[in-house]
C-alpha cells in the first residue's frame, strides 16, 4: 500500500539547513494499522504529511496505492488527496460556519457528486459514526469527541483506501479518545481501510498492528506483529 524509499525532507532556516526526515525507508501493507510514535519534533508528522501528498520530499520516493507521489504536479496531488486519502487531525479542522452535513460533504461537493447522492452518503456516514440526526447542527454545538467523529465521517466520504490520522485523540478525554480509537480500529478491520496514525500515546498505539518509532528524523525502532492472527490477516 505504501512504500517509502530513502526519503529525506530538508527545510532551509535562518540558522541553516534542517532535516525533518533523514533517509527514511518503510513499508505499510494494504489493510494494516500502523502507529508512528516519537517525541515532539521527531519528524513523525512530517512523514504523515509526505504520505498524504501535503508536502514533497527533498529526496527519495513515496509510492501510495501504486501512485508515485514524487512525480505528481500540484493539481494531481490535490486529486490524489481528494480521492485516495482521508485525513483526521488533532484539532478536527471542521469549518465552523458550515453544518455537520456540509462539512462531511465537502469533498463530495468538490467532486461534483449529485446532490441526491450527497444526502444519501452523508446520512450513511453519520450512522456509521453514530451521529444520526446531527447533520443540521454546527460543530460548536458538539462535544470534542463528536467533532472528531464528524472529521472521521468527512474523511470517509470519498471511500478512501488510506486514512492518515495525526494525534486523533490528542484533544480528547480518555473516554472519547477510546471511542475514536475503537472507531478507527473497526474501520480498519471491517472496511479494510489502511490506517497510519501518529500518536505520542503508548496506550493509543496499542490498537495498531505495528508500531514505528521515529526520533531525530529517523526510524529507530519498528515493532513486529503482536500475534500470528494479525500477521495472517496482512498476508
Secondary structure by P-SEA (a helix, b strand, c coil): cbbbcbbbbbbbcccccccccccccccccccbbbbbbbccccaaaaaaaaaaccccccbbbbbccccccccccaaaaaaaaaccbbbbcccccccccccaaaaaaaaaaaacccaaaaaaaaaaaaaaaccccccccccccccaaaaaaaaaaaaacccccbbbbccccccccaaaaaaaaaaaaaaaacccbbbbbbbccccccccccbbbbbcccccccccccccaaaaaaac
